[in-house]
Amino acid sequence: MKDGTQSSGSLGNPPTKHGTPMPETHFTKSPLAVELEAGTHYACTCGKSAKFPFCDGSHKGSGLAPKKFELDEKKTVYLCRCGKSGNAPFCDGTHKAA
């Protein structure tokens, strides 16, 4: 779906709680399924965050800024981890072509 939500099925990544640190290699060819509460969230765009794919401020001084996104309700979303999605911060399947 365009907003990064998935109505059924799995993309191979178990849901992870917001703020759980990712492995040292942050950019990878698979999305992250995560259940998020309604509200404002900030996705990392620099790849340096210890809370990747969420921003922790590690971008400071890099010229990059986090990607702000809003959710109207609690839901599971699939966040891009390849850095090439045309629908960032949500996965659009671009990693499959890379």
N, CA, C and O atoms as a CHARMM CRD file, in Angstrom:
* protein
*
  392
    1    1 MET  N      0.83400  -1.18600   0.00000 PROA 1      0.00000
    2    1 MET  CA     0.00000   0.00000   0.00000 PROA 1      0.00000
    3    1 MET  C      0.87600   1.24600   0.00000 PROA 1      0.00000
    4    1 MET  O      2.01200   1.21300   0.47300 PROA 1      0.00000
    5    2 LYS  N      0.35400   2.32800  -0.52300 PROA 2      0.00000
    6    2 LYS  CA     1.14300   3.54100  -0.67500 PROA 2      0.00000
    7    2 LYS  C      1.63100   4.13000   0.64800 PROA 2      0.00000
    8    2 LYS  O      2.70500   4.73000   0.68600 PROA 2      0.00000
    9    3 ASP  N      0.86500   3.97300   1.73900 PROA 3      0.00000
   10    3 ASP  CA     1.27300   4.54700   3.01900 PROA 3      0.00000
   11    3 ASP  C      2.20300   3.63500   3.80500 PROA 3      0.00000
   12    3 ASP  O      2.53800   3.93400   4.95200 PROA 3      0.00000
   13    4 GLY  N      2.62600   2.52000   3.19900 PROA 4      0.00000
   14    4 GLY  CA     3.55100   1.63100   3.87600 PROA 4      0.00000
   15    4 GLY  C      2.88500   0.59300   4.74900 PROA 4      0.00000
   16    4 GLY  O      3.56500  -0.19600   5.40400 PROA 4      0.00000
   17    5 THR  N      1.57500   0.58200   4.76700 PROA 5      0.00000
   18    5 THR  CA     0.89000  -0.41000   5.57500 PROA 5      0.00000
   19    5 THR  C      0.71300  -1.68300   4.76700 PROA 5      0.00000
   20    5 THR  O      0.74500  -1.66800   3.53700 PROA 5      0.00000
   21    6 GLN  N      0.53000  -2.75700   5.46300 PROA 6      0.00000
   22    6 GLN  CA     0.33800  -4.06400   4.83900 PROA 6      0.00000
   23    6 GLN  C     -0.90600  -4.66000   5.45400 PROA 6      0.00000
   24    6 GLN  O     -0.99800  -4.76300   6.67700 PROA 6      0.00000
   25    7 SER  N     -1.87300  -5.05800   4.63300 PROA 7      0.00000
   26    7 SER  CA    -3.10900  -5.57400   5.18600 PROA 7      0.00000
   27    7 SER  C     -2.97300  -7.02600   5.62200 PROA 7      0.00000
   28    7 SER  O     -3.63300  -7.44600   6.57200 PROA 7      0.00000
   29    8 SER  N     -2.13900  -7.79200   4.95300 PROA 8      0.00000
   30    8 SER  CA    -1.92800  -9.17500   5.34900 PROA 8      0.00000
   31    8 SER  C     -0.60300  -9.64900   4.81300 PROA 8      0.00000
   32    8 SER  O     -0.00900  -9.00500   3.94900 PROA 8      0.00000
   33    9 GLY  N     -0.13300 -10.78100   5.32300 PROA 9      0.00000
   34    9 GLY  CA     1.13200 -11.32200   4.85200 PROA 9      0.00000
   35    9 GLY  C      2.29700 -10.73200   5.59300 PROA 9      0.00000
   36    9 GLY  O      2.13800  -9.88300   6.47000 PROA 9      0.00000
   37   10 SER  N      3.48700 -11.19900   5.22200 PROA 10     0.00000
   38   10 SER  CA     4.69700 -10.76000   5.89400 PROA 10     0.00000
   39   10 SER  C      5.79000 -10.53800   4.87900 PROA 10     0.00000
   40   10 SER  O      5.85300 -11.24300   3.87200 PROA 10     0.00000
   41   11 LEU  N      6.64200  -9.58500   5.12100 PROA 11     0.00000
   42   11 LEU  CA     7.77500  -9.34300   4.24300 PROA 11     0.00000
   43   11 LEU  C      9.03500  -9.96400   4.81000 PROA 11     0.00000
   44   11 LEU  O     10.13300  -9.67400   4.33600 PROA 11     0.00000
   45   12 GLY  N      8.89700 -10.81000   5.81400 PROA 12     0.00000
   46   12 GLY  CA    10.04600 -11.52300   6.34400 PROA 12     0.00000
   47   12 GLY  C     10.70600 -10.88400   7.54600 PROA 12     0.00000
   48   12 GLY  O     11.66100 -11.45400   8.07400 PROA 12     0.00000
   49   13 ASN  N     10.25200  -9.74100   8.00200 PROA 13     0.00000
   50   13 ASN  CA    10.84000  -9.09000   9.16200 PROA 13     0.00000
   51   13 ASN  C      9.84200  -9.09500  10.30100 PROA 13     0.00000
   52   13 ASN  O      8.72300  -8.60900  10.13200 PROA 13     0.00000
   53   14 PRO  N     10.20600  -9.62600  11.45000 PROA 14     0.00000
   54   14 PRO  CA     9.27300  -9.61200  12.57200 PROA 14     0.00000
   55   14 PRO  C      9.06400  -8.19700  13.08400 PROA 14     0.00000
   56   14 PRO  O      9.98700  -7.38500  13.02800 PROA 14     0.00000
   57   15 PRO  N      7.86800  -7.88100  13.58600 PROA 15     0.00000
   58   15 PRO  CA     7.64500  -6.54500  14.14900 PROA 15     0.00000
   59   15 PRO  C      8.64200  -6.24800  15.26500 PROA 15     0.00000
   60   15 PRO  O      8.98700  -7.12300  16.05900 PROA 15     0.00000
   61   16 THR  N      9.09000  -5.01400  15.30700 PROA 16     0.00000
   62   16 THR  CA    10.05500  -4.56300  16.30000 PROA 16     0.00000
   63   16 THR  C      9.49300  -3.34500  16.99500 PROA 16     0.00000
   64   16 THR  O      8.84800  -2.51600  16.35300 PROA 16     0.00000
   65   17 LYS  N      9.71700  -3.21500  18.27300 PROA 17     0.00000
   66   17 LYS  CA     9.21700  -2.04900  18.99600 PROA 17     0.00000
   67   17 LYS  C     10.02500  -0.81300  18.62700 PROA 17     0.00000
   68   17 LYS  O     11.23000  -0.90200  18.39100 PROA 17     0.00000
   69   18 HSD  N      9.36800   0.33300  18.57800 PROA 18     0.00000
   70   18 HSD  CA    10.00100   1.62100  18.28000 PROA 18     0.00000
   71   18 HSD  C     11.17000   1.84800  19.22900 PROA 18     0.00000
   72   18 HSD  O     11.02400   1.72300  20.44500 PROA 18     0.00000
   73   19 GLY  N     12.31600   2.17600  18.67800 PROA 19     0.00000
   74   19 GLY  CA    13.47800   2.47400  19.51000 PROA 19     0.00000
   75   19 GLY  C     14.41100   1.30100  19.71300 PROA 19     0.00000
   76   19 GLY  O     15.48700   1.48100  20.28400 PROA 19     0.00000
   77   20 THR  N     14.05000   0.10900  19.27200 PROA 20     0.00000
   78   20 THR  CA    14.94000  -1.03800  19.41600 PROA 20     0.00000
   79   20 THR  C     16.11000  -0.86400  18.46000 PROA 20     0.00000
   80   20 THR  O     15.89500  -0.71900  17.25600 PROA 20     0.00000
   81   21 PRO  N     17.34700  -0.87400  18.96200 PROA 21     0.00000
   82   21 PRO  CA    18.49900  -0.68300  18.07400 PROA 21     0.00000
   83   21 PRO  C     18.57700  -1.75000  16.99300 PROA 21     0.00000
   84   21 PRO  O     18.28700  -2.92000  17.24300 PROA 21     0.00000
   85   22 MET  N     18.96800  -1.34500  15.80100 PROA 22     0.00000
   86   22 MET  CA    19.14200  -2.24400  14.67200 PROA 22     0.00000
   87   22 MET  C     20.60000  -2.70100  14.63700 PROA 22     0.00000
   88   22 MET  O     21.44100  -2.12000  15.32200 PROA 22     0.00000
   89   23 PRO  N     20.91000  -3.73100  13.84800 PROA 23     0.00000
   90   23 PRO  CA    22.29800  -4.16800  13.71000 PROA 23     0.00000
   91   23 PRO  C     23.18700  -3.03300  13.21700 PROA 23     0.00000
   92   23 PRO  O     22.68500  -2.01700  12.73600 PROA 23     0.00000
   93   24 GLU  N     24.49300  -3.19600  13.33100 PROA 24     0.00000
   94   24 GLU  CA    25.44700  -2.14800  12.97700 PROA 24     0.00000
   95   24 GLU  C     25.28300  -1.68200  11.53300 PROA 24     0.00000
   96   24 GLU  O     25.39600  -0.48500  11.27100 PROA 24     0.00000
   97   25 THR  N     25.02200  -2.57900  10.59600 PROA 25     0.00000
   98   25 THR  CA    24.77400  -2.20200   9.20700 PROA 25     0.00000
   99   25 THR  C     23.32100  -1.80200   9.09000 PROA 25     0.00000
  100   25 THR  O     22.43300  -2.65300   9.12800 PROA 25     0.00000
  101   26 HSD  N     23.07300  -0.51000   8.94900 PROA 26     0.00000
  102   26 HSD  CA    21.70700  -0.01800   8.99600 PROA 26     0.00000
  103   26 HSD  C     20.97100  -0.14500   7.67500 PROA 26     0.00000
  104   26 HSD  O     19.80700  -0.54600   7.66700 PROA 26     0.00000
  105   27 PHE  N     21.61100   0.18500   6.55100 PROA 27     0.00000
  106   27 PHE  CA    20.92800   0.08700   5.27100 PROA 27     0.00000
  107   27 PHE  C     21.00200  -1.35600   4.79100 PROA 27     0.00000
  108   27 PHE  O     22.07500  -1.95900   4.76700 PROA 27     0.00000
  109   28 THR  N     19.86500  -1.89500   4.41300 PROA 28     0.00000
  110   28 THR  CA    19.76900  -3.28600   3.99200 PROA 28     0.00000
  111   28 THR  C     18.66700  -3.40500   2.94400 PROA 28     0.00000
  112   28 THR  O     17.87700  -2.47800   2.76500 PROA 28     0.00000
  113   29 LYS  N     18.61300  -4.52200   2.26400 PROA 29     0.00000
  114   29 LYS  CA    17.63800  -4.71400   1.18800 PROA 29     0.00000
  115   29 LYS  C     16.35100  -5.36100   1.67400 PROA 29     0.00000
  116   29 LYS  O     15.81800  -6.25600   1.01800 PROA 29     0.00000
  117   30 SER  N     15.85600  -4.91800   2.80700 PROA 30     0.00000
  118   30 SER  CA    14.55500  -5.40200   3.28300 PROA 30     0.00000
  119   30 SER  C     13.93300  -4.34600   4.18000 PROA 30     0.00000
  120   30 SER  O     14.64400  -3.64200   4.89700 PROA 30     0.00000
  121   31 PRO  N     12.61200  -4.23100   4.14600 PROA 31     0.00000
  122   31 PRO  CA    11.94000  -3.26700   5.01100 PROA 31     0.00000
  123   31 PRO  C     11.86400  -3.78400   6.44400 PROA 31     0.00000
  124   31 PRO  O     12.11800  -4.95900   6.70500 PROA 31     0.00000
  125   32 LEU  N     11.51600  -2.90500   7.35300 PROA 32     0.00000
  126   32 LEU  CA    11.31500  -3.26600   8.74900 PROA 32     0.00000
  127   32 LEU  C      9.83600  -3.13100   9.06700 PROA 32     0.00000
  128   32 LEU  O      9.26500  -2.04900   8.92800 PROA 32     0.00000
  129   33 ALA  N      9.22100  -4.21300   9.48900 PROA 33     0.00000
  130   33 ALA  CA     7.81900  -4.17400   9.93000 PROA 33     0.00000
  131   33 ALA  C      7.82200  -3.72500  11.38400 PROA 33     0.00000
  132   33 ALA  O      8.48200  -4.33300  12.22600 PROA 33     0.00000
  133   34 VAL  N      7.08500  -2.66400  11.67400 PROA 34     0.00000
  134   34 VAL  CA     7.04700  -2.14200  13.03700 PROA 34     0.00000
  135   34 VAL  C      5.65500  -1.59200  13.33200 PROA 34     0.00000
  136   34 VAL  O      5.05600  -0.90800  12.50100 PROA 34     0.00000
  137   35 GLU  N      5.15000  -1.89900  14.52400 PROA 35     0.00000
  138   35 GLU  CA     3.86200  -1.37300  14.95000 PROA 35     0.00000
  139   35 GLU  C      4.11100  -0.05400  15.66800 PROA 35     0.00000
  140   35 GLU  O      4.85000  -0.00300  16.65100 PROA 35     0.00000
  141   36 LEU  N      3.49300   1.00300  15.17400 PROA 36     0.00000
  142   36 LEU  CA     3.68200   2.34100  15.73500 PROA 36     0.00000
  143   36 LEU  C      2.36700   2.90300  16.23300 PROA 36     0.00000
  144   36 LEU  O      1.30300   2.61900  15.68300 PROA 36     0.00000
  145   37 GLU  N      2.45600   3.69600  17.26900 PROA 37     0.00000
  146   37 GLU  CA     1.30400   4.41000  17.79900 PROA 37     0.00000
  147   37 GLU  C      0.96400   5.57600  16.87500 PROA 37     0.00000
  148   37 GLU  O      1.79800   6.00900  16.08000 PROA 37     0.00000
  149   38 ALA  N     -0.25100   6.07600  16.98200 PROA 38     0.00000
  150   38 ALA  CA    -0.64000   7.28200  16.25900 PROA 38     0.00000
  151   38 ALA  C      0.23100   8.42800  16.73500 PROA 38     0.00000
  152   38 ALA  O      0.62500   8.47200  17.90100 PROA 38     0.00000
  153   39 GLY  N      0.53200   9.35200  15.83900 PROA 39     0.00000
  154   39 GLY  CA     1.31700  10.52100  16.21400 PROA 39     0.00000
  155   39 GLY  C      2.42400  10.81300  15.22700 PROA 39     0.00000
  156   39 GLY  O      2.44100  10.29200  14.11200 PROA 39     0.00000
  157   40 THR  N      3.35300  11.65700  15.65600 PROA 40     0.00000
  158   40 THR  CA     4.47000  12.09700  14.82500 PROA 40     0.00000
  159   40 THR  C      5.68600  11.23200  15.07900 PROA 40     0.00000
  160   40 THR  O      6.02200  10.95000  16.22800 PROA 40     0.00000
  161   41 HSD  N      6.34400  10.81100  14.01800 PROA 41     0.00000
  162   41 HSD  CA     7.54000   9.98000  14.09100 PROA 41     0.00000
  163   41 HSD  C      8.59600  10.57700  13.17000 PROA 41     0.00000
  164   41 HSD  O      8.26900  11.30000  12.22900 PROA 41     0.00000
  165   42 TYR  N      9.85900  10.27500  13.43900 PROA 42     0.00000
  166   42 TYR  CA    10.96400  10.79100  12.64300 PROA 42     0.00000
  167   42 TYR  C     11.85600   9.63900  12.20300 PROA 42     0.00000
  168   42 TYR  O     12.41500   8.92200  13.03300 PROA 42     0.00000
  169   43 ALA  N     11.98500   9.46600  10.89000 PROA 43     0.00000
  170   43 ALA  CA    12.80100   8.39600  10.33300 PROA 43     0.00000
  171   43 ALA  C     14.20900   8.91500  10.03600 PROA 43     0.00000
  172   43 ALA  O     14.37700  10.03900   9.56200 PROA 43     0.00000
  173   44 CYS  N     15.21100   8.09200  10.31700 PROA 44     0.00000
  174   44 CYS  CA    16.60500   8.41700  10.05100 PROA 44     0.00000
  175   44 CYS  C     16.85200   8.46300   8.54400 PROA 44     0.00000
  176   44 CYS  O     16.37100   7.60000   7.81000 PROA 44     0.00000
  177   45 THR  N     17.59600   9.46200   8.08300 PROA 45     0.00000
  178   45 THR  CA    17.98600   9.55300   6.67500 PROA 45     0.00000
  179   45 THR  C     19.49700   9.46700   6.49200 PROA 45     0.00000
  180   45 THR  O     19.97900   9.36800   5.36400 PROA 45     0.00000
  181   46 CYS  N     20.24700   9.50300   7.58900 PROA 46     0.00000
  182   46 CYS  CA    21.71100   9.49500   7.49200 PROA 46     0.00000
  183   46 CYS  C     22.32200   8.10300   7.63800 PROA 46     0.00000
  184   46 CYS  O     23.45700   7.87600   7.21700 PROA 46     0.00000
  185   47 GLY  N     21.57200   7.16700   8.23400 PROA 47     0.00000
  186   47 GLY  CA    22.06900   5.80800   8.43700 PROA 47     0.00000
  187   47 GLY  C     22.94800   5.64000   9.66100 PROA 47     0.00000
  188   47 GLY  O     23.48100   4.55500   9.89500 PROA 47     0.00000
  189   48 LYS  N     23.11000   6.70400  10.45200 PROA 48     0.00000
  190   48 LYS  CA    24.00300   6.65500  11.61400 PROA 48     0.00000
  191   48 LYS  C     23.28500   6.45400  12.95000 PROA 48     0.00000
  192   48 LYS  O     23.93500   6.23600  13.97200 PROA 48     0.00000
  193   49 SER  N     21.97500   6.52300  12.95100 PROA 49     0.00000
  194   49 SER  CA    21.21300   6.45400  14.19600 PROA 49     0.00000
  195   49 SER  C     21.35700   5.10600  14.88800 PROA 49     0.00000
  196   49 SER  O     21.27800   4.05800  14.24600 PROA 49     0.00000
  197   50 ALA  N     21.56500   5.13700  16.18800 PROA 50     0.00000
  198   50 ALA  CA    21.59900   3.90600  16.98100 PROA 50     0.00000
  199   50 ALA  C     20.19700   3.31900  17.10400 PROA 50     0.00000
  200   50 ALA  O     20.04500   2.16600  17.50700 PROA 50     0.00000
  201   51 LYS  N     19.17300   4.09500  16.76300 PROA 51     0.00000
  202   51 LYS  CA    17.78400   3.63500  16.81200 PROA 51     0.00000
  203   51 LYS  C     17.21800   3.45800  15.40000 PROA 51     0.00000
  204   51 LYS  O     16.00000   3.47400  15.21900 PROA 51     0.00000
  205   52 PHE  N     18.08400   3.29000  14.40600 PROA 52     0.00000
  206   52 PHE  CA    17.68400   3.14500  13.01300 PROA 52     0.00000
  207   52 PHE  C     16.58400   2.10100  12.88200 PROA 52     0.00000
  208   52 PHE  O     16.72700   1.02000  13.45200 PROA 52     0.00000
  209   53 PRO  N     15.51000   2.35800  12.17600 PROA 53     0.00000
  210   53 PRO  CA    15.31300   3.41000  11.19800 PROA 53     0.00000
  211   53 PRO  C     14.73400   4.70300  11.76300 PROA 53     0.00000
  212   53 PRO  O     14.26600   5.55300  11.00700 PROA 53     0.00000
  213   54 PHE  N     14.76300   4.85800  13.08700 PROA 54     0.00000
  214   54 PHE  CA    14.27500   6.08200  13.70300 PROA 54     0.00000
  215   54 PHE  C     15.44300   7.01200  14.01400 PROA 54     0.00000
  216   54 PHE  O     16.55300   6.55500  14.28600 PROA 54     0.00000
  217   55 CYS  N     15.18800   8.31300  13.97300 PROA 55     0.00000
  218   55 CYS  CA    16.22100   9.32000  14.21000 PROA 55     0.00000
  219   55 CYS  C     16.56700   9.42000  15.69300 PROA 55     0.00000
  220   55 CYS  O     15.68400   9.38900  16.55100 PROA 55     0.00000
  221   56 ASP  N     17.86600   9.54200  15.98300 PROA 56     0.00000
  222   56 ASP  CA    18.31300   9.81200  17.35400 PROA 56     0.00000
  223   56 ASP  C     19.17900  11.07200  17.41800 PROA 56     0.00000
  224   56 ASP  O     19.79700  11.35400  18.44500 PROA 56     0.00000
  225   57 GLY  N     19.22200  11.83000  16.31200 PROA 57     0.00000
  226   57 GLY  CA    19.99300  13.07000  16.27800 PROA 57     0.00000
  227   57 GLY  C     21.41900  12.90400  15.78400 PROA 57     0.00000
  228   57 GLY  O     22.16800  13.88000  15.74300 PROA 57     0.00000
  229   58 SER  N     21.81600  11.69400  15.40600 PROA 58     0.00000
  230   58 SER  CA    23.18900  11.44600  14.94100 PROA 58     0.00000
  231   58 SER  C     23.52800  12.19400  13.65900 PROA 58     0.00000
  232   58 SER  O     24.70500  12.31700  13.31800 PROA 58     0.00000
  233   59 HSD  N     22.53300  12.69500  12.94500 PROA 59     0.00000
  234   59 HSD  CA    22.75400  13.41300  11.68700 PROA 59     0.00000
  235   59 HSD  C     23.32300  14.81600  11.89500 PROA 59     0.00000
  236   59 HSD  O     23.79900  15.42900  10.93900 PROA 59     0.00000
  237   60 LYS  N     23.28500  15.32500  13.09500 PROA 60     0.00000
  238   60 LYS  CA    23.69800  16.71200  13.33800 PROA 60     0.00000
  239   60 LYS  C     25.06600  16.99700  12.72600 PROA 60     0.00000
  240   60 LYS  O     26.03000  16.26600  12.95300 PROA 60     0.00000
  241   61 GLY  N     25.13000  18.07400  11.94700 PROA 61     0.00000
  242   61 GLY  CA    26.36300  18.46900  11.27900 PROA 61     0.00000
  243   61 GLY  C     26.57200  17.80900   9.92400 PROA 61     0.00000
  244   61 GLY  O     27.54100  18.12000   9.23100 PROA 61     0.00000
  245   62 SER  N     25.67600  16.89700   9.53400 PROA 62     0.00000
  246   62 SER  CA    25.83900  16.18300   8.26600 PROA 62     0.00000
  247   62 SER  C     25.15000  16.88100   7.10200 PROA 62     0.00000
  248   62 SER  O     25.40500  16.54700   5.94500 PROA 62     0.00000
  249   63 GLY  N     24.28200  17.84400   7.39000 PROA 63     0.00000
  250   63 GLY  CA    23.50800  18.48800   6.33700 PROA 63     0.00000
  251   63 GLY  C     22.22100  17.72900   6.01900 PROA 63     0.00000
  252   63 GLY  O     21.43300  18.16800   5.18100 PROA 63     0.00000
  253   64 LEU  N     22.00500  16.60200   6.67900 PROA 64     0.00000
  254   64 LEU  CA    20.79300  15.81600   6.48000 PROA 64     0.00000
  255   64 LEU  C     19.80700  16.09300   7.60600 PROA 64     0.00000
  256   64 LEU  O     20.18800  16.58800   8.66600 PROA 64     0.00000
  257   65 ALA  N     18.55500  15.77500   7.37300 PROA 65     0.00000
  258   65 ALA  CA    17.51600  15.95900   8.37800 PROA 65     0.00000
  259   65 ALA  C     16.63000  14.72000   8.38300 PROA 65     0.00000
  260   65 ALA  O     16.50400  14.05300   7.35600 PROA 65     0.00000
  261   66 PRO  N     16.01600  14.39800   9.51900 PROA 66     0.00000
  262   66 PRO  CA    15.12600  13.23800   9.56600 PROA 66     0.00000
  263   66 PRO  C     13.86600  13.46900   8.73300 PROA 66     0.00000
  264   66 PRO  O     13.49500  14.60800   8.45000 PROA 66     0.00000
  265   67 LYS  N     13.22400  12.38300   8.34900 PROA 67     0.00000
  266   67 LYS  CA    11.97000  12.43800   7.59600 PROA 67     0.00000
  267   67 LYS  C     10.82100  12.33800   8.59500 PROA 67     0.00000
  268   67 LYS  O     10.62600  11.30100   9.22900 PROA 67     0.00000
  269   68 LYS  N     10.06500  13.42000   8.72800 PROA 68     0.00000
  270   68 LYS  CA     8.92400  13.46400   9.64100 PROA 68     0.00000
  271   68 LYS  C      7.72800  12.78800   8.97200 PROA 68     0.00000
  272   68 LYS  O      7.45200  13.01800   7.79400 PROA 68     0.00000
  273   69 PHE  N      7.01500  11.94300   9.74200 PROA 69     0.00000
  274   69 PHE  CA     5.79100  11.36000   9.21200 PROA 69     0.00000
  275   69 PHE  C      4.75800  11.21700  10.32000 PROA 69     0.00000
  276   69 PHE  O      5.09700  11.06800  11.49400 PROA 69     0.00000
  277   70 GLU  N      3.50600  11.26500   9.92500 PROA 70     0.00000
  278   70 GLU  CA     2.37800  11.23000  10.85600 PROA 70     0.00000
  279   70 GLU  C      1.53900   9.98200  10.61800 PROA 70     0.00000
  280   70 GLU  O      1.34000   9.56000   9.47900 PROA 70     0.00000
  281   71 LEU  N      1.05200   9.40200  11.70000 PROA 71     0.00000
  282   71 LEU  CA     0.09400   8.30200  11.62100 PROA 71     0.00000
  283   71 LEU  C     -1.16300   8.71900  12.36400 PROA 71     0.00000
  284   71 LEU  O     -1.09400   9.23900  13.47800 PROA 71     0.00000
  285   72 ASP  N     -2.30700   8.49000  11.74500 PROA 72     0.00000
  286   72 ASP  CA    -3.59100   8.85700  12.35100 PROA 72     0.00000
  287   72 ASP  C     -4.07400   7.82700  13.35800 PROA 72     0.00000
  288   72 ASP  O     -4.92200   8.11800  14.20100 PROA 72     0.00000
  289   73 GLU  N     -3.52200   6.60800  13.26300 PROA 73     0.00000
  290   73 GLU  CA    -3.93700   5.53400  14.15900 PROA 73     0.00000
  291   73 GLU  C     -2.77700   4.56600  14.35500 PROA 73     0.00000
  292   73 GLU  O     -1.82200   4.55600  13.57700 PROA 73     0.00000
  293   74 LYS  N     -2.87100   3.76100  15.39600 PROA 74     0.00000
  294   74 LYS  CA    -1.86400   2.73300  15.64500 PROA 74     0.00000
  295   74 LYS  C     -1.95000   1.71300  14.51900 PROA 74     0.00000
  296   74 LYS  O     -3.03500   1.22800  14.19700 PROA 74     0.00000
  297   75 LYS  N     -0.78300   1.37900  13.90600 PROA 75     0.00000
  298   75 LYS  CA    -0.79100   0.38900  12.83800 PROA 75     0.00000
  299   75 LYS  C      0.60900  -0.14300  12.58300 PROA 75     0.00000
  300   75 LYS  O      1.60200   0.43800  13.02000 PROA 75     0.00000
  301   76 THR  N      0.66700  -1.24900  11.87300 PROA 76     0.00000
  302   76 THR  CA     1.94000  -1.80200  11.44800 PROA 76     0.00000
  303   76 THR  C      2.30500  -1.18000  10.10900 PROA 76     0.00000
  304   76 THR  O      1.50600  -1.18500   9.17300 PROA 76     0.00000
  305   77 VAL  N      3.51000  -0.64800  10.02500 PROA 77     0.00000
  306   77 VAL  CA     4.01600  -0.06800   8.78500 PROA 77     0.00000
  307   77 VAL  C      5.30600  -0.78500   8.40200 PROA 77     0.00000
  308   77 VAL  O      5.95100  -1.42100   9.23500 PROA 77     0.00000
  309   78 TYR  N      5.66400  -0.67100   7.14400 PROA 78     0.00000
  310   78 TYR  CA     6.89800  -1.26600   6.63000 PROA 78     0.00000
  311   78 TYR  C      7.81400  -0.12600   6.22400 PROA 78     0.00000
  312   78 TYR  O      7.58300   0.55100   5.22300 PROA 78     0.00000
  313   79 LEU  N      8.86600   0.07600   7.02600 PROA 79     0.00000
  314   79 LEU  CA     9.77400   1.20000   6.82200 PROA 79     0.00000
  315   79 LEU  C     10.93900   0.80300   5.92700 PROA 79     0.00000
  316   79 LEU  O     11.49400  -0.28800   6.04900 PROA 79     0.00000
  317   80 CYS  N     11.29400   1.70900   5.03000 PROA 80     0.00000
  318   80 CYS  CA    12.40200   1.50000   4.10600 PROA 80     0.00000
  319   80 CYS  C     13.71700   1.43600   4.87100 PROA 80     0.00000
  320   80 CYS  O     13.96700   2.24400   5.76600 PROA 80     0.00000
  321   81 ARG  N     14.55600   0.46500   4.50900 PROA 81     0.00000
  322   81 ARG  CA    15.90300   0.38900   5.07700 PROA 81     0.00000
  323   81 ARG  C     16.96100   0.36800   3.97700 PROA 81     0.00000
  324   81 ARG  O     18.14700   0.23300   4.27500 PROA 81     0.00000
  325   82 CYS  N     16.55400   0.50000   2.69900 PROA 82     0.00000
  326   82 CYS  CA    17.55000   0.54000   1.62100 PROA 82     0.00000
  327   82 CYS  C     17.93700   1.97500   1.28600 PROA 82     0.00000
  328   82 CYS  O     18.97500   2.21000   0.66700 PROA 82     0.00000
  329   83 GLY  N     17.10700   2.93900   1.69100 PROA 83     0.00000
  330   83 GLY  CA    17.38900   4.34400   1.44100 PROA 83     0.00000
  331   83 GLY  C     17.01100   4.81700   0.04500 PROA 83     0.00000
  332   83 GLY  O     17.38200   5.92500  -0.34100 PROA 83     0.00000
  333   84 LYS  N     16.28100   4.00800  -0.72600 PROA 84     0.00000
  334   84 LYS  CA    15.96500   4.36400  -2.10500 PROA 84     0.00000
  335   84 LYS  C     14.47200   4.44600  -2.41000 PROA 84     0.00000
  336   84 LYS  O     14.09500   4.66100  -3.56200 PROA 84     0.00000
  337   85 SER  N     13.62400   4.28000  -1.41000 PROA 85     0.00000
  338   85 SER  CA    12.18000   4.29300  -1.62900 PROA 85     0.00000
  339   85 SER  C     11.70500   5.64200  -2.16000 PROA 85     0.00000
  340   85 SER  O     12.15500   6.69300  -1.70300 PROA 85     0.00000
  341   86 GLY  N     10.80500   5.60500  -3.11700 PROA 86     0.00000
  342   86 GLY  CA    10.17600   6.82100  -3.62100 PROA 86     0.00000
  343   86 GLY  C      9.02100   7.26000  -2.73900 PROA 86     0.00000
  344   86 GLY  O      8.39900   8.29100  -2.99300 PROA 86     0.00000
  345   87 ASN  N      8.73400   6.48500  -1.70600 PROA 87     0.00000
  346   87 ASN  CA     7.64500   6.77500  -0.78100 PROA 87     0.00000
  347   87 ASN  C      8.17200   6.82400   0.65500 PROA 87     0.00000
  348   87 ASN  O      7.47300   6.43500   1.59000 PROA 87     0.00000
  349   88 ALA  N      9.39400   7.29900   0.82200 PROA 88     0.00000
  350   88 ALA  CA    10.05400   7.34100   2.13200 PROA 88     0.00000
  351   88 ALA  C      9.18500   8.07500   3.15100 PROA 88     0.00000
  352   88 ALA  O      8.56100   9.08300   2.82100 PROA 88     0.00000
  353   89 PRO  N      9.14200   7.58300   4.37000 PROA 89     0.00000
  354   89 PRO  CA    10.00100   6.55600   4.95300 PROA 89     0.00000
  355   89 PRO  C      9.47500   5.13500   4.75800 PROA 89     0.00000
  356   89 PRO  O     10.02700   4.18300   5.31000 PROA 89     0.00000
  357   90 PHE  N      8.40500   4.99500   3.97000 PROA 90     0.00000
  358   90 PHE  CA     7.79700   3.68400   3.80400 PROA 90     0.00000
  359   90 PHE  C      8.43200   2.92600   2.63600 PROA 90     0.00000
  360   90 PHE  O      8.88900   3.53300   1.66800 PROA 90     0.00000
  361   91 CYS  N      8.45400   1.61700   2.73600 PROA 91     0.00000
  362   91 CYS  CA     8.98300   0.76600   1.69100 PROA 91     0.00000
  363   91 CYS  C      8.04200   0.78100   0.48700 PROA 91     0.00000
  364   91 CYS  O      6.82500   0.68800   0.64600 PROA 91     0.00000
  365   92 ASP  N      8.61000   0.89900  -0.71900 PROA 92     0.00000
  366   92 ASP  CA     7.81800   0.80100  -1.94200 PROA 92     0.00000
  367   92 ASP  C      8.29200  -0.34400  -2.83400 PROA 92     0.00000
  368   92 ASP  O      7.86000  -0.45700  -3.98100 PROA 92     0.00000
  369   93 GLY  N      9.18200  -1.19500  -2.31000 PROA 93     0.00000
  370   93 GLY  CA     9.66200  -2.34000  -3.05500 PROA 93     0.00000
  371   93 GLY  C     10.88400  -2.06400  -3.91800 PROA 93     0.00000
  372   93 GLY  O     11.36100  -2.96600  -4.60700 PROA 93     0.00000
  373   94 THR  N     11.40500  -0.83600  -3.89600 PROA 94     0.00000
  374   94 THR  CA    12.55800  -0.47600  -4.70800 PROA 94     0.00000
  375   94 THR  C     13.75900  -1.38100  -4.42100 PROA 94     0.00000
  376   94 THR  O     14.55500  -1.64100  -5.32300 PROA 94     0.00000
  377   95 HSD  N     13.90200  -1.85900  -3.19600 PROA 95     0.00000
  378   95 HSD  CA    15.04300  -2.70600  -2.83100 PROA 95     0.00000
  379   95 HSD  C     15.10600  -3.97600  -3.66200 PROA 95     0.00000
  380   95 HSD  O     16.18000  -4.55900  -3.80900 PROA 95     0.00000
  381   96 LYS  N     13.98900  -4.41500  -4.20300 PROA 96     0.00000
  382   96 LYS  CA    13.95100  -5.63800  -5.00500 PROA 96     0.00000
  383   96 LYS  C     14.69000  -5.47500  -6.32100 PROA 96     0.00000
  384   96 LYS  O     15.19700  -6.45100  -6.87200 PROA 96     0.00000
  385   97 ALA  N     14.75700  -4.24600  -6.83100 PROA 97     0.00000
  386   97 ALA  CA    15.42200  -3.97800  -8.11100 PROA 97     0.00000
  387   97 ALA  C     16.90400  -3.70300  -7.94900 PROA 97     0.00000
  388   97 ALA  O     17.65400  -3.73600  -8.92500 PROA 97     0.00000
  389   98 ALA  N     17.33400  -3.43000  -6.71900 PROA 98     0.00000
  390   98 ALA  CA    18.74000  -3.05800  -6.48300 PROA 98     0.00000
  391   98 ALA  C     19.65000  -4.26400  -6.52100 PROA 98     0.00000
  392   98 ALA  O     20.86000  -4.13100  -6.34300 PROA 98     0.00000
